[in-house]
Amino acid sequence: MHPVVNIDEKIGKTVGRRKIKDSLVYGLGLQKSLARIREEAGFPRFPKGVFKFRSFEEADAWMMHYMTRPRS
């Protein structure tokens, strides 16, 4: 069985790198940011459950209705 990745191949270019080395610190920061956005936006914006739509247009209309409704 041959390996899926060529181990002998040298990496020619690195496209991007994370500036934060500790992934736990990065994840906690992201979670805090999302929690703050949820509080400010007044989430939950959408009712829970599984919804079936006849078309994409109907689903888009439903989503826009709940996204643009005033806060309660």
Backbone as JSON Lines, residues from 0, in Angstrom:
{"i":0,"aa":"M","n":[0.83,-1.18,0.0],"ca":[0.0,0.0,0.0],"c":[0.88,1.25,0.0]}
{"i":1,"aa":"H","n":[0.59,2.2,-0.89],"ca":[1.38,3.42,-1.01],"c":[0.78,4.52,-0.13]}
{"i":2,"aa":"P","n":[1.62,5.37,0.44],"ca":[1.08,6.49,1.23],"c":[0.32,7.47,0.33]}
{"i":3,"aa":"V","n":[-0.7,8.1,0.9],"ca":[-1.51,9.05,0.15],"c":[-0.72,10.31,-0.13]}
{"i":4,"aa":"V","n":[0.14,10.71,0.8],"ca":[0.94,11.92,0.66],"c":[2.38,11.51,0.36]}
{"i":5,"aa":"N","n":[3.01,12.21,-0.53],"ca":[4.41,11.95,-0.85],"c":[5.27,12.54,0.26]}
{"i":6,"aa":"I","n":[5.82,11.68,1.08],"ca":[6.6,12.13,2.23],"c":[7.92,12.76,1.8]}
{"i":7,"aa":"D","n":[8.45,12.33,0.69],"ca":[9.74,12.83,0.24],"c":[9.66,14.2,-0.43]}
{"i":8,"aa":"E","n":[8.46,14.64,-0.76],"ca":[8.29,15.91,-1.46],"c":[8.57,17.08,-0.51]}
{"i":9,"aa":"K","n":[9.36,18.04,-0.99],"ca":[9.66,19.23,-0.18],"c":[8.56,20.26,-0.38]}
{"i":10,"aa":"I","n":[8.2,20.92,0.71],"ca":[7.16,21.96,0.65],"c":[7.78,23.2,0.04]}
{"i":11,"aa":"G","n":[7.19,23.69,-1.03],"ca":[7.75,24.82,-1.75],"c":[7.3,26.17,-1.22]}
{"i":12,"aa":"K","n":[6.08,26.25,-0.75],"ca":[5.57,27.55,-0.36],"c":[4.55,27.37,0.76]}
{"i":13,"aa":"T","n":[4.62,28.24,1.77],"ca":[3.63,28.26,2.83],"c":[2.71,29.43,2.56]}
{"i":14,"aa":"V","n":[1.41,29.17,2.48],"ca":[0.46,30.21,2.1],"c":[0.13,31.12,3.28]}
{"i":15,"aa":"G","n":[-0.08,30.59,4.45],"ca":[-0.41,31.41,5.6],"c":[-0.04,30.72,6.89]}
{"i":16,"aa":"R","n":[0.04,31.51,7.94],"ca":[0.38,30.97,9.25],"c":[-0.48,31.65,10.3]}
{"i":17,"aa":"R","n":[-0.79,30.92,11.35],"ca":[-1.5,31.51,12.47],"c":[-0.53,32.3,13.32]}
{"i":18,"aa":"K","n":[-0.97,33.44,13.79],"ca":[-0.11,34.26,14.64],"c":[-0.15,33.77,16.09]}
{"i":19,"aa":"I","n":[-1.28,33.18,16.5],"ca":[-1.4,32.64,17.84],"c":[-0.99,31.18,17.79]}
{"i":20,"aa":"K","n":[0.01,30.82,18.55],"ca":[0.53,29.46,18.51],"c":[-0.35,28.5,19.3]}
{"i":21,"aa":"D","n":[-0.93,28.96,20.41],"ca":[-1.73,28.09,21.26],"c":[-3.17,28.04,20.75]}
{"i":22,"aa":"S","n":[-3.59,26.89,20.26],"ca":[-4.93,26.78,19.69],"c":[-6.01,26.92,20.74]}
{"i":23,"aa":"L","n":[-5.74,26.57,21.99],"ca":[-6.72,26.73,23.07],"c":[-7.01,28.2,23.32]}
{"i":24,"aa":"V","n":[-5.98,29.03,23.35],"ca":[-6.17,30.47,23.53],"c":[-6.96,31.05,22.36]}
{"i":25,"aa":"Y","n":[-6.64,30.61,21.15],"ca":[-7.35,31.08,19.95],"c":[-8.83,30.69,20.02]}
{"i":26,"aa":"G","n":[-9.11,29.44,20.4],"ca":[-10.48,28.96,20.48],"c":[-11.29,29.68,21.54]}
{"i":27,"aa":"L","n":[-10.69,29.92,22.7],"ca":[-11.4,30.64,23.77],"c":[-11.69,32.08,23.37]}
{"i":28,"aa":"G","n":[-10.76,32.72,22.69],"ca":[-10.99,34.09,22.21],"c":[-12.12,34.14,21.2]}
{"i":29,"aa":"L","n":[-12.16,33.18,20.3],"ca":[-13.22,33.11,19.3],"c":[-14.57,32.86,19.97]}
{"i":30,"aa":"Q","n":[-14.6,31.98,20.97],"ca":[-15.84,31.68,21.68],"c":[-16.35,32.91,22.43]}
{"i":31,"aa":"K","n":[-15.46,33.67,23.06],"ca":[-15.86,34.9,23.76],"c":[-16.42,35.93,22.79]}
{"i":32,"aa":"S","n":[-15.8,36.05,21.62],"ca":[-16.28,37.0,20.62],"c":[-17.68,36.63,20.14]}
{"i":33,"aa":"L","n":[-17.91,35.35,19.86],"ca":[-19.22,34.91,19.4],"c":[-20.28,35.07,20.48]}
{"i":34,"aa":"A","n":[-19.92,34.83,21.74],"ca":[-20.88,35.01,22.83],"c":[-21.28,36.48,22.94]}
{"i":35,"aa":"R","n":[-20.32,37.39,22.77],"ca":[-20.63,38.83,22.84],"c":[-21.53,39.25,21.67]}
{"i":36,"aa":"I","n":[-21.27,38.72,20.49],"ca":[-22.11,39.03,19.33],"c":[-23.53,38.52,19.56]}
{"i":37,"aa":"R","n":[-23.65,37.32,20.13],"ca":[-24.98,36.77,20.41],"c":[-25.75,37.65,21.37]}
{"i":38,"aa":"E","n":[-25.1,38.15,22.42],"ca":[-25.78,39.0,23.4],"c":[-26.23,40.31,22.76]}
{"i":39,"aa":"E","n":[-25.37,40.91,21.97],"ca":[-25.69,42.19,21.36],"c":[-26.77,42.07,20.29]}
{"i":40,"aa":"A","n":[-26.79,40.95,19.58],"ca":[-27.76,40.78,18.5],"c":[-29.11,40.28,18.99]}
{"i":41,"aa":"G","n":[-29.18,39.85,20.24],"ca":[-30.44,39.36,20.77],"c":[-30.78,37.96,20.31]}
{"i":42,"aa":"F","n":[-29.78,37.1,20.16],"ca":[-30.02,35.73,19.74],"c":[-30.73,34.97,20.83]}
{"i":43,"aa":"P","n":[-31.43,33.92,20.6],"ca":[-31.53,33.23,19.33],"c":[-32.49,33.92,18.38]}
{"i":44,"aa":"R","n":[-32.06,34.13,17.18],"ca":[-32.87,34.81,16.16],"c":[-33.81,33.86,15.44]}
{"i":45,"aa":"F","n":[-33.43,32.58,15.35],"ca":[-34.22,31.61,14.61],"c":[-34.85,30.63,15.58]}
{"i":46,"aa":"P","n":[-36.09,30.21,15.31],"ca":[-36.68,29.17,16.15],"c":[-35.96,27.84,15.96]}
{"i":47,"aa":"K","n":[-35.94,27.04,17.03],"ca":[-35.27,25.74,16.95],"c":[-36.16,24.74,16.24]}
{"i":48,"aa":"G","n":[-35.54,23.79,15.6],"ca":[-36.29,22.73,14.96],"c":[-35.79,22.45,13.56]}
{"i":49,"aa":"V","n":[-36.46,21.53,12.9],"ca":[-36.15,21.16,11.53],"c":[-37.28,21.69,10.65]}
{"i":50,"aa":"F","n":[-36.93,22.39,9.6],"ca":[-37.92,23.01,8.74],"c":[-37.73,22.5,7.32]}
{"i":51,"aa":"K","n":[-38.84,22.21,6.65],"ca":[-38.81,21.78,5.26],"c":[-39.47,22.84,4.4]}
{"i":52,"aa":"F","n":[-38.84,23.14,3.29],"ca":[-39.36,24.16,2.38],"c":[-39.55,23.56,1.01]}
{"i":53,"aa":"R","n":[-40.48,24.11,0.27],"ca":[-40.75,23.61,-1.08],"c":[-39.72,24.11,-2.09]}
{"i":54,"aa":"S","n":[-39.1,25.25,-1.79],"ca":[-38.13,25.81,-2.73],"c":[-37.08,26.6,-1.97]}
{"i":55,"aa":"F","n":[-36.01,26.93,-2.67],"ca":[-34.97,27.77,-2.08],"c":[-35.5,29.18,-1.82]}
{"i":56,"aa":"E","n":[-36.37,29.64,-2.69],"ca":[-36.94,30.98,-2.51],"c":[-37.76,31.06,-1.22]}
{"i":57,"aa":"E","n":[-38.53,30.02,-0.94],"ca":[-39.32,29.98,0.28],"c":[-38.41,29.95,1.51]}
{"i":58,"aa":"A","n":[-37.33,29.18,1.43],"ca":[-36.37,29.11,2.54],"c":[-35.68,30.46,2.73]}
{"i":59,"aa":"D","n":[-35.3,31.13,1.65],"ca":[-34.67,32.44,1.75],"c":[-35.61,33.47,2.34]}
{"i":60,"aa":"A","n":[-36.9,33.43,1.95],"ca":[-37.88,34.36,2.49],"c":[-38.07,34.13,3.98]}
{"i":61,"aa":"W","n":[-38.1,32.87,4.41],"ca":[-38.24,32.54,5.83],"c":[-37.04,33.06,6.62]}
{"i":62,"aa":"M","n":[-35.83,32.84,6.06],"ca":[-34.62,33.28,6.74],"c":[-34.57,34.8,6.84]}
{"i":63,"aa":"M","n":[-34.93,35.51,5.77],"ca":[-34.91,36.97,5.8],"c":[-35.93,37.51,6.8]}
{"i":64,"aa":"H","n":[-37.07,36.84,6.9],"ca":[-38.1,37.26,7.87],"c":[-37.53,37.24,9.29]}
{"i":65,"aa":"Y","n":[-36.83,36.15,9.66],"ca":[-36.28,36.04,11.01],"c":[-35.02,36.86,11.2]}
{"i":66,"aa":"M","n":[-34.29,37.14,10.15],"ca":[-33.07,37.95,10.29],"c":[-33.41,39.43,10.45]}
{"i":67,"aa":"T","n":[-34.5,39.86,9.84],"ca":[-34.8,41.3,9.86],"c":[-35.9,41.66,10.86]}
{"i":68,"aa":"R","n":[-36.41,40.7,11.62],"ca":[-37.46,41.03,12.59],"c":[-36.88,41.84,13.73]}
{"i":69,"aa":"P","n":[-37.68,42.7,14.34],"ca":[-37.16,43.51,15.45],"c":[-36.9,42.63,16.68]}
{"i":70,"aa":"R","n":[-36.05,43.15,17.53],"ca":[-35.75,42.42,18.76],"c":[-36.98,42.34,19.63]}
{"i":71,"aa":"S","n":[-37.09,41.25,20.37],"ca":[-38.22,41.14,21.29],"c":[-37.76,41.19,22.73]}
